[in-house]
């Protein structure tokens, strides 16, 4: 999950970013409203935290601008203004939640999780795909109930694939959800992370498939006993070439007996009378 912090206090912004990165979020920071309007695409973020007292362009104007452009990215206001009128204005401008400073980090994290669940249209605290699951409260992956040890980048890639399980995810989309705008990377970095994830998932039924020209797909391998199997020739009868002395299972023996019965009936079946009553009567008249 990729988050944006818009906060003029650089010390506070970096402190928040460090805490959230420890929870395996990808975090970017900007320090004035003008940078958001001119250089940041909110469509690339899962959530934005915005201070109201921003230099150049205030937080309320930033929120109004974002909503006027049609972005539905959840916005959490972080501000020292605790007056009722300020909260009402912020929510009316388009913010989704409002948290006053100073705040406890546990409350901030709980509000972030609630907003992210709401935006992803799921109220579950756990995302599951076969034996793979992500606890959205602890931000931890488990595989078959065992904690899956991942680097922050691997965590971001796997989370993006999990949230879009069953659909192709391009390398570009994975790159945007894994790295901040200050990181200088290329698409080959995603290939490295996917390779390492495959190693960690190889003993499970979850795998990452490569779709040429499309990206990657998180899929679940199923072991269906009724699934279609390649055609195989029917076993030969005992006594026929290659069949003497062969041992068969109960099902195979029943099939062999049924086949033998059908062949025996075919040999002793009487000829079919292909003439109707009128044809036979005409034949008798001809004899006389």
LODRENDREN-496098 format. One record per residue (C-alpha): residue number from 1; residue in three letters; x, y, z. Coordinates in steps of 0.2 Angstrom, whole numbers, plus 5000, padded with zeros to 4 digits. Layout:
BEGIN
+-----+-----+------+------+------+
!   k !   r !    x !    y !    z !
+-----+-----+------+------+------+
! NUM ! Ala !    X !    Y !    Z !
...
+-----+-----+------+------+------+
END
This chain:
BEGIN
+-----+-----+------+------+------+
!   k !   r !    x !    y !    z !
+-----+-----+------+------+------+
!   1 ! Unk ! 5000 ! 5000 ! 5000 !
!   2 ! Unk ! 5007 ! 5017 ! 4995 !
!   3 ! Unk ! 5003 ! 5032 ! 5006 !
!   4 ! Unk ! 5006 ! 5051 ! 5004 !
!   5 ! Unk ! 5010 ! 5063 ! 5019 !
!   6 ! Unk ! 5007 ! 5081 ! 5015 !
!   7 ! Unk ! 5015 ! 5090 ! 5031 !
!   8 ! Unk ! 5025 ! 5106 ! 5032 !
!   9 ! Unk ! 5034 ! 5100 ! 5048 !
!  10 ! Unk ! 5048 ! 5089 ! 5040 !
!  11 ! Unk ! 5053 ! 5081 ! 5056 !
!  12 ! Unk ! 5036 ! 5075 ! 5060 !
!  13 ! Unk ! 5033 ! 5069 ! 5042 !
!  14 ! Unk ! 5049 ! 5059 ! 5042 !
!  15 ! Unk ! 5045 ! 5052 ! 5059 !
!  16 ! Unk ! 5028 ! 5046 ! 5053 !
!  17 ! Unk ! 5035 ! 5040 ! 5037 !
!  18 ! Unk ! 5048 ! 5029 ! 5046 !
!  19 ! Unk ! 5035 ! 5022 ! 5058 !
!  20 ! Unk ! 5023 ! 5017 ! 5043 !
!  21 ! Unk ! 5037 ! 5010 ! 5033 !
!  22 ! Unk ! 5041 ! 4998 ! 5047 !
!  23 ! Unk ! 5023 ! 4992 ! 5045 !
!  24 ! Unk ! 5027 ! 4988 ! 5027 !
!  25 ! Unk ! 5019 ! 5004 ! 5019 !
!  26 ! Unk ! 5027 ! 5013 ! 5005 !
!  27 ! Unk ! 5027 ! 5031 ! 5010 !
!  28 ! Unk ! 5031 ! 5048 ! 5001 !
!  29 ! Unk ! 5032 ! 5065 ! 5009 !
!  30 ! Unk ! 5029 ! 5082 ! 5002 !
!  31 ! Unk ! 5029 ! 5098 ! 5012 !
!  32 ! Unk ! 5018 ! 5111 ! 5004 !
!  33 ! Unk ! 5001 ! 5111 ! 4995 !
!  34 ! Unk ! 5009 ! 5118 ! 4979 !
!  35 ! Unk ! 5019 ! 5102 ! 4977 !
!  36 ! Unk ! 5003 ! 5091 ! 4978 !
!  37 ! Unk ! 4994 ! 5101 ! 4965 !
!  38 ! Unk ! 5008 ! 5103 ! 4952 !
!  39 ! Unk ! 5018 ! 5087 ! 4954 !
!  40 ! Unk ! 5009 ! 5073 ! 4963 !
!  41 ! Unk ! 4996 ! 5061 ! 4955 !
!  42 ! Unk ! 4985 ! 5056 ! 4969 !
!  43 ! Unk ! 4979 ! 5041 ! 4958 !
!  44 ! Unk ! 4995 ! 5032 ! 4962 !
!  45 ! Unk ! 4991 ! 5032 ! 4981 !
!  46 ! Unk ! 4980 ! 5022 ! 4992 !
!  47 ! Unk ! 4978 ! 5035 ! 5005 !
!  48 ! Unk ! 4984 ! 5053 ! 5008 !
!  49 ! Unk ! 4987 ! 5062 ! 5025 !
!  50 ! Unk ! 4985 ! 5081 ! 5024 !
!  51 ! Unk ! 4989 ! 5095 ! 5036 !
!  52 ! Unk ! 4978 ! 5110 ! 5035 !
!  53 ! Unk ! 4991 ! 5123 ! 5039 !
!  54 ! Unk ! 5002 ! 5121 ! 5023 !
!  55 ! Unk ! 5013 ! 5135 ! 5015 !
!  56 ! Unk ! 5009 ! 5142 ! 4998 !
!  57 ! Unk ! 4992 ! 5133 ! 4996 !
!  58 ! Unk ! 4982 ! 5128 ! 5011 !
!  59 ! Unk ! 4976 ! 5110 ! 5015 !
!  60 ! Unk ! 4958 ! 5114 ! 5012 !
!  61 ! Unk ! 4962 ! 5121 ! 4995 !
!  62 ! Unk ! 4972 ! 5105 ! 4991 !
!  63 ! Unk ! 4958 ! 5094 ! 4996 !
!  64 ! Unk ! 4945 ! 5103 ! 4986 !
!  65 ! Unk ! 4957 ! 5103 ! 4971 !
!  66 ! Unk ! 4960 ! 5084 ! 4972 !
!  67 ! Unk ! 4941 ! 5081 ! 4973 !
!  68 ! Unk ! 4937 ! 5093 ! 4959 !
!  69 ! Unk ! 4949 ! 5082 ! 4948 !
!  70 ! Unk ! 4939 ! 5066 ! 4952 !
!  71 ! Unk ! 4951 ! 5057 ! 4963 !
!  72 ! Unk ! 4943 ! 5046 ! 4976 !
!  73 ! Unk ! 4959 ! 5043 ! 4986 !
!  74 ! Unk ! 4954 ! 5042 ! 5004 !
!  75 ! Unk ! 4961 ! 5058 ! 5013 !
!  76 ! Unk ! 4964 ! 5059 ! 5032 !
!  77 ! Unk ! 4967 ! 5077 ! 5039 !
!  78 ! Unk ! 4981 ! 5078 ! 5052 !
!  79 ! Unk ! 4980 ! 5095 ! 5060 !
!  80 ! Unk ! 4982 ! 5105 ! 5077 !
!  81 ! Unk ! 4965 ! 5114 ! 5073 !
!  82 ! Unk ! 4953 ! 5105 ! 5084 !
!  83 ! Unk ! 4938 ! 5118 ! 5083 !
!  84 ! Unk ! 4921 ! 5111 ! 5078 !
!  85 ! Unk ! 4920 ! 5123 ! 5063 !
!  86 ! Unk ! 4937 ! 5117 ! 5057 !
!  87 ! Unk ! 4932 ! 5099 ! 5057 !
!  88 ! Unk ! 4916 ! 5103 ! 5048 !
!  89 ! Unk ! 4925 ! 5112 ! 5034 !
!  90 ! Unk ! 4938 ! 5099 ! 5032 !
!  91 ! Unk ! 4925 ! 5085 ! 5030 !
!  92 ! Unk ! 4914 ! 5096 ! 5019 !
!  93 ! Unk ! 4929 ! 5100 ! 5008 !
!  94 ! Unk ! 4931 ! 5081 ! 5004 !
!  95 ! Unk ! 4941 ! 5073 ! 5018 !
!  96 ! Unk ! 4936 ! 5056 ! 5024 !
!  97 ! Unk ! 4942 ! 5058 ! 5042 !
!  98 ! Unk ! 4950 ! 5070 ! 5054 !
!  99 ! Unk ! 4963 ! 5068 ! 5067 !
! 100 ! Unk ! 4970 ! 5082 ! 5078 !
! 101 ! Unk ! 4988 ! 5084 ! 5084 !
! 102 ! Unk ! 4995 ! 5077 ! 5096 !
! 103 ! Unk ! 4989 ! 5060 ! 5093 !
! 104 ! Unk ! 4994 ! 5042 ! 5097 !
! 105 ! Unk ! 5001 ! 5032 ! 5084 !
! 106 ! Unk ! 4990 ! 5017 ! 5088 !
! 107 ! Unk ! 4975 ! 5028 ! 5084 !
! 108 ! Unk ! 4982 ! 5034 ! 5068 !
! 109 ! Unk ! 4986 ! 5017 ! 5062 !
! 110 ! Unk ! 4968 ! 5011 ! 5067 !
! 111 ! Unk ! 4961 ! 5025 ! 5057 !
! 112 ! Unk ! 4972 ! 5021 ! 5042 !
! 113 ! Unk ! 4966 ! 5003 ! 5042 !
! 114 ! Unk ! 4948 ! 5008 ! 5043 !
! 115 ! Unk ! 4950 ! 5020 ! 5028 !
! 116 ! Unk ! 4959 ! 5007 ! 5018 !
! 117 ! Unk ! 4947 ! 4994 ! 5021 !
! 118 ! Unk ! 4933 ! 5005 ! 5016 !
! 119 ! Unk ! 4941 ! 5011 ! 5000 !
! 120 ! Unk ! 4945 ! 4992 ! 4995 !
! 121 ! Unk ! 4926 ! 4988 ! 4998 !
! 122 ! Unk ! 4930 ! 4975 ! 5011 !
! 123 ! Unk ! 4927 ! 4975 ! 5030 !
! 124 ! Unk ! 4938 ! 4960 ! 5033 !
! 125 ! Unk ! 4953 ! 4962 ! 5044 !
! 126 ! Unk ! 4961 ! 4947 ! 5034 !
! 127 ! Unk ! 4964 ! 4945 ! 5016 !
! 128 ! Unk ! 4965 ! 4927 ! 5011 !
! 129 ! Unk ! 4970 ! 4918 ! 4995 !
! 130 ! Unk ! 4971 ! 4899 ! 4997 !
! 131 ! Unk ! 4984 ! 4896 ! 5011 !
! 132 ! Unk ! 4991 ! 4914 ! 5009 !
! 133 ! Unk ! 4984 ! 4927 ! 5020 !
! 134 ! Unk ! 4988 ! 4945 ! 5025 !
! 135 ! Unk ! 4982 ! 4952 ! 5042 !
! 136 ! Unk ! 4978 ! 4970 ! 5039 !
! 137 ! Unk ! 4980 ! 4974 ! 5058 !
! 138 ! Unk ! 4997 ! 4967 ! 5060 !
! 139 ! Unk ! 5002 ! 4969 ! 5042 !
! 140 ! Unk ! 5010 ! 4951 ! 5042 !
! 141 ! Unk ! 5009 ! 4938 ! 5029 !
! 142 ! Unk ! 5006 ! 4919 ! 5034 !
! 143 ! Unk ! 5007 ! 4904 ! 5023 !
! 144 ! Unk ! 4998 ! 4889 ! 5029 !
! 145 ! Unk ! 4998 ! 4897 ! 5046 !
! 146 ! Unk ! 5016 ! 4900 ! 5047 !
! 147 ! Unk ! 5024 ! 4918 ! 5047 !
! 148 ! Unk ! 5031 ! 4922 ! 5030 !
! 149 ! Unk ! 5047 ! 4932 ! 5031 !
! 150 ! Unk ! 5048 ! 4946 ! 5018 !
! 151 ! Unk ! 5058 ! 4961 ! 5014 !
! 152 ! Unk ! 5048 ! 4978 ! 5013 !
! 153 ! Unk ! 5049 ! 4977 ! 4994 !
! 154 ! Unk ! 5043 ! 4959 ! 4993 !
! 155 ! Unk ! 5029 ! 4963 ! 5005 !
! 156 ! Unk ! 5023 ! 4977 ! 4994 !
! 157 ! Unk ! 5024 ! 4967 ! 4978 !
! 158 ! Unk ! 5015 ! 4952 ! 4986 !
! 159 ! Unk ! 5002 ! 4963 ! 4994 !
! 160 ! Unk ! 4998 ! 4971 ! 4977 !
! 161 ! Unk ! 4996 ! 4954 ! 4969 !
! 162 ! Unk ! 4985 ! 4948 ! 4983 !
! 163 ! Unk ! 4973 ! 4963 ! 4982 !
! 164 ! Unk ! 4971 ! 4959 ! 4963 !
! 165 ! Unk ! 4972 ! 4940 ! 4964 !
! 166 ! Unk ! 4965 ! 4932 ! 4948 !
! 167 ! Unk ! 4969 ! 4948 ! 4938 !
! 168 ! Unk ! 4985 ! 4952 ! 4928 !
! 169 ! Unk ! 4996 ! 4966 ! 4936 !
! 170 ! Unk ! 5008 ! 4975 ! 4925 !
! 171 ! Unk ! 5026 ! 4978 ! 4930 !
! 172 ! Unk ! 5023 ! 4997 ! 4930 !
! 173 ! Unk ! 5009 ! 4995 ! 4943 !
! 174 ! Unk ! 5020 ! 4985 ! 4954 !
! 175 ! Unk ! 5034 ! 4997 ! 4952 !
! 176 ! Unk ! 5022 ! 5012 ! 4957 !
! 177 ! Unk ! 5015 ! 5002 ! 4973 !
! 178 ! Unk ! 5033 ! 4997 ! 4978 !
! 179 ! Unk ! 5044 ! 5012 ! 4977 !
! 180 ! Unk ! 5042 ! 5030 ! 4981 !
! 181 ! Unk ! 5045 ! 5044 ! 4969 !
! 182 ! Unk ! 5062 ! 5048 ! 4975 !
! 183 ! Unk ! 5068 ! 5030 ! 4972 !
! 184 ! Unk ! 5078 ! 5028 ! 4956 !
! 185 ! Unk ! 5074 ! 5010 ! 4950 !
! 186 ! Unk ! 5069 ! 5001 ! 4934 !
! 187 ! Unk ! 5057 ! 4986 ! 4930 !
! 188 ! Unk ! 5071 ! 4974 ! 4932 !
! 189 ! Unk ! 5070 ! 4977 ! 4951 !
! 190 ! Unk ! 5052 ! 4970 ! 4950 !
! 191 ! Unk ! 5058 ! 4954 ! 4942 !
! 192 ! Unk ! 5071 ! 4951 ! 4956 !
! 193 ! Unk ! 5057 ! 4953 ! 4969 !
! 194 ! Unk ! 5046 ! 4941 ! 4960 !
! 195 ! Unk ! 5060 ! 4928 ! 4958 !
! 196 ! Unk ! 5063 ! 4929 ! 4977 !
! 197 ! Unk ! 5044 ! 4928 ! 4981 !
! 198 ! Unk ! 5043 ! 4912 ! 4970 !
! 199 ! Unk ! 5056 ! 4904 ! 4980 !
! 200 ! Unk ! 5047 ! 4907 ! 4996 !
! 201 ! Unk ! 5030 ! 4901 ! 4989 !
! 202 ! Unk ! 5037 ! 4886 ! 4979 !
! 203 ! Unk ! 5032 ! 4873 ! 4992 !
! 204 ! Unk ! 5013 ! 4879 ! 4993 !
! 205 ! Unk ! 4999 ! 4879 ! 4980 !
! 206 ! Unk ! 5001 ! 4898 ! 4978 !
! 207 ! Unk ! 5012 ! 4903 ! 4963 !
! 208 ! Unk ! 5015 ! 4919 ! 4953 !
! 209 ! Unk ! 5013 ! 4916 ! 4934 !
! 210 ! Unk ! 5021 ! 4927 ! 4921 !
! 211 ! Unk ! 5009 ! 4933 ! 4907 !
! 212 ! Unk ! 5019 ! 4939 ! 4893 !
! 213 ! Unk ! 5015 ! 4957 ! 4888 !
! 214 ! Unk ! 5003 ! 4959 ! 4903 !
! 215 ! Unk ! 5013 ! 4956 ! 4919 !
! 216 ! Unk ! 5011 ! 4944 ! 4933 !
! 217 ! Unk ! 4996 ! 4934 ! 4940 !
! 218 ! Unk ! 4994 ! 4927 ! 4958 !
! 219 ! Unk ! 4986 ! 4910 ! 4955 !
! 220 ! Unk ! 4981 ! 4895 ! 4965 !
! 221 ! Unk ! 4986 ! 4877 ! 4960 !
! 222 ! Unk ! 4971 ! 4865 ! 4963 !
! 223 ! Unk ! 4973 ! 4846 ! 4964 !
! 224 ! Unk ! 4956 ! 4841 ! 4957 !
! 225 ! Unk ! 4954 ! 4822 ! 4955 !
! 226 ! Unk ! 4941 ! 4824 ! 4942 !
! 227 ! Unk ! 4951 ! 4837 ! 4932 !
! 228 ! Unk ! 4954 ! 4832 ! 4913 !
! 229 ! Unk ! 4969 ! 4821 ! 4910 !
! 230 ! Unk ! 4979 ! 4817 ! 4895 !
! 231 ! Unk ! 4971 ! 4802 ! 4884 !
! 232 ! Unk ! 4979 ! 4785 ! 4887 !
! 233 ! Unk ! 4976 ! 4769 ! 4877 !
! 234 ! Unk ! 4964 ! 4757 ! 4885 !
! 235 ! Unk ! 4973 ! 4742 ! 4893 !
! 236 ! Unk ! 4973 ! 4726 ! 4882 !
! 237 ! Unk ! 4964 ! 4710 ! 4887 !
! 238 ! Unk ! 4973 ! 4696 ! 4896 !
! 239 ! Unk ! 4980 ! 4684 ! 4884 !
! 240 ! Unk ! 4982 ! 4697 ! 4870 !
! 241 ! Unk ! 4998 ! 4704 ! 4864 !
! 242 ! Unk ! 5007 ! 4713 ! 4878 !
! 243 ! Unk ! 4993 ! 4709 ! 4890 !
! 244 ! Unk ! 4998 ! 4692 ! 4897 !
! 245 ! Unk ! 5002 ! 4691 ! 4915 !
! 246 ! Unk ! 4997 ! 4709 ! 4918 !
! 247 ! Unk ! 4989 ! 4713 ! 4935 !
! 248 ! Unk ! 4974 ! 4725 ! 4934 !
! 249 ! Unk ! 4965 ! 4735 ! 4948 !
! 250 ! Unk ! 4947 ! 4731 ! 4952 !
! 251 ! Unk ! 4940 ! 4745 ! 4941 !
! 252 ! Unk ! 4951 ! 4740 ! 4926 !
! 253 ! Unk ! 4946 ! 4722 ! 4928 !
! 254 ! Unk ! 4927 ! 4727 ! 4927 !
! 255 ! Unk ! 4931 ! 4737 ! 4912 !
! 256 ! Unk ! 4940 ! 4722 ! 4904 !
! 257 ! Unk ! 4925 ! 4710 ! 4908 !
! 258 ! Unk ! 4913 ! 4723 ! 4901 !
! 259 ! Unk ! 4923 ! 4724 ! 4885 !
! 260 ! Unk ! 4925 ! 4705 ! 4883 !
! 261 ! Unk ! 4906 ! 4703 ! 4886 !
! 262 ! Unk ! 4902 ! 4716 ! 4872 !
! 263 ! Unk ! 4914 ! 4708 ! 4860 !
! 264 ! Unk ! 4906 ! 4691 ! 4863 !
! 265 ! Unk ! 4888 ! 4697 ! 4861 !
! 266 ! Unk ! 4894 ! 4705 ! 4844 !
! 267 ! Unk ! 4900 ! 4689 ! 4838 !
! 268 ! Unk ! 4884 ! 4679 ! 4842 !
! 269 ! Unk ! 4871 ! 4692 ! 4838 !
! 270 ! Unk ! 4858 ! 4686 ! 4825 !
! 271 ! Unk ! 4858 ! 4695 ! 4808 !
! 272 ! Unk ! 4846 ! 4710 ! 4807 !
! 273 ! Unk ! 4830 ! 4708 ! 4798 !
! 274 ! Unk ! 4831 ! 4723 ! 4786 !
! 275 ! Unk ! 4815 ! 4719 ! 4777 !
! 276 ! Unk ! 4798 ! 4725 ! 4782 !
! 277 ! Unk ! 4781 ! 4715 ! 4782 !
! 278 ! Unk ! 4777 ! 4721 ! 4765 !
! 279 ! Unk ! 4794 ! 4716 ! 4758 !
! 280 ! Unk ! 4793 ! 4699 ! 4765 !
! 281 ! Unk ! 4775 ! 4696 ! 4758 !
! 282 ! Unk ! 4781 ! 4702 ! 4741 !
! 283 ! Unk ! 4795 ! 4689 ! 4742 !
! 284 ! Unk ! 4783 ! 4675 ! 4745 !
! 285 ! Unk ! 4772 ! 4680 ! 4731 !
! 286 ! Unk ! 4787 ! 4679 ! 4719 !
! 287 ! Unk ! 4791 ! 4661 ! 4725 !
! 288 ! Unk ! 4774 ! 4656 ! 4719 !
+-----+-----+------+------+------+
END
